[in-house]
Amino acid sequence: MRYLSTRGTAKPLGFEDVLIEGLARDGGLYVPESWPPLAASKIAGFAGRPYAEVAQEVMTPFAQGVEPQALARVIADAYATFRQPEVAPLTSLEALAPGLHLLELWHGPTLAFKDVAMQVLGGLFDHVLAKRGQKVTIIGATSGDTGSAAIEAIRGRDNADIFILHPHGRTSEVQRRQMTTVDAPNVFNVAVEGTFDDCQNLLKAMFNDAAFRDQVNMSGVNSINWARLMPQIVYYLTAAVQLGGPDRPVAFSVPTGNFGDIYAGYAAHKMGLPVERLVIASNQNDILTRVMRTGEHALGPVAQTLAPSMDIQISSNFERLLFDMLGRDGQAVAGLMDDLQQTERFEVPADALASASALFGAERVDEAQTLETMRSVHAATGMLMDPHTAIGVAAAQADRAANPSDAPMVVLGTAHPAKFPDAVERATGVRPPLPDHLADLYDRQEAYDVLPNDLAQVQAYVRGRATGTR
Ligand SMILES: *Cc1c(COP(=O)(O)O)cnc(C)c1O
């Protein structure tokens, strides 16, 4: 399996290179050259099997070069950190609406779905870097959850230092503390005076600075890294087979920010899983809802909402879908991305949009609806739900109202309610307690540095601290 850049110029790479490089040298994102097919009989056979075994089967064709025993060990270690042996348990929300289900993806160490992929990524990095005798500098940008999941996956590993940029004062306190209280010599937290998009732009600028990138052996763990998306394909399959798949199509509603999680659902569909619908659930930062409805991809200001992990305007992984929508024409994608760079907007051609609209729905959920959904879920089921997941529920219900169907609808539960206790308390009057392993989070010592939104200063900070420099 080789990987192509969405912008068509960088040369195709194998899995291990894509893992270490992250972003392609032409600014594009790597996508598999083709989708390895999963026969219906094979998918049906996933029912009742341990999560790690399904993960191994789904990832093997993508991860060529990684020895099977090494992959098995990485997967076993990754999911040993989870508090539930099923890894991604499915529960019913039918007390709220018929056919509605919840996929709980928050049982990992940092209480968000990102652990499901990040724990695998950390193990893969360790394995491949040790094999190559290399050391890398991982730089990431986070609106909250990526950072803690990445730090938790990389802390204490020998072959990588990790620098995480977060928007100063714009993450929840739990999110910040989960990053800044990790005491490991290879972990550096940077609070940037700006928004998440500013952090992401700094990250992209560092990736696009070839001299800097080579000097520090830079690598990335944001969902622009294909190896972040790959492990997320697995839970779409394990959820579907519990609801009658592959004989029966299943719909998914996905709280969406950077478009990584929902793109993994698209990948599962391309591999052969019958997916009835993929609903892009957005908060009031609704660029994806607008582009799916009108074809116009126009940047707006970023609003701070109850669901900070979705407070972004540039959904990086949308470029991967765009690549397919445009018939895998890298030049066409590069052209649209140039338009975006220069004019802050681009237009998706109507025929391309029509092909995607057959599968994708898109719903914007505002703050009042988010709180009301958290309240009604609690009233109907007794369950406390975080605001991101609640946006997924509200979007699922809106999409179902507009497109009635008998297919089961699975909402991806992306965070544990205790990660956003203020919002949960505001909606329900109940403050969710942190799980035991994080109970003393508020007593732990924090460490981070505040830097201006300035590329040169951030680069100097990294150069001064990275140990993998040449
Ligand atoms: C990261 C995150 C999202 C958005 O996922 P993307 O893959 O970026 O679309 C949604 N909810 C939570 C809780 C997250 O941490």
The ligand as a MOL file (V3000), in Angstrom:
LIG
                    3D

  0  0  0     0  0            999 V3000
M  V30 BEGIN CTAB
M  V30 COUNTS 15 15 0 0 0
M  V30 BEGIN ATOM
M  V30 1 C -11.2420 16.1940 18.5130 0
M  V30 2 C -12.6310 16.1320 19.0040 0
M  V30 3 C -13.7110 16.2320 18.1270 0
M  V30 4 C -13.5400 16.4790 16.6470 0
M  V30 5 O -12.9440 15.3940 15.9760 0
M  V30 6 P -12.2960 15.6220 14.5260 0
M  V30 7 O -11.6640 14.3190 14.1990 0
M  V30 8 O -11.2810 16.7170 14.6970 0
M  V30 9 O -13.3920 16.0040 13.6150 0
M  V30 10 C -14.9920 16.1000 18.6440 0
M  V30 11 N -15.1850 15.9250 19.9540 0
M  V30 12 C -14.1680 15.8340 20.8290 0
M  V30 13 C -14.4650 15.6430 22.2760 0
M  V30 14 C -12.8620 15.9260 20.3890 0
M  V30 15 O -11.8550 15.8290 21.2560 0
M  V30 END ATOM
M  V30 BEGIN BOND
M  V30 1 1 1 2
M  V30 2 1 2 3
M  V30 3 2 2 14
M  V30 4 1 3 4
M  V30 5 2 3 10
M  V30 6 1 4 5
M  V30 7 1 5 6
M  V30 8 2 6 7
M  V30 9 1 6 8
M  V30 10 1 6 9
M  V30 11 1 10 11
M  V30 12 2 11 12
M  V30 13 1 12 13
M  V30 14 1 12 14
M  V30 15 1 14 15
M  V30 END BOND
M  V30 END CTAB
M  END
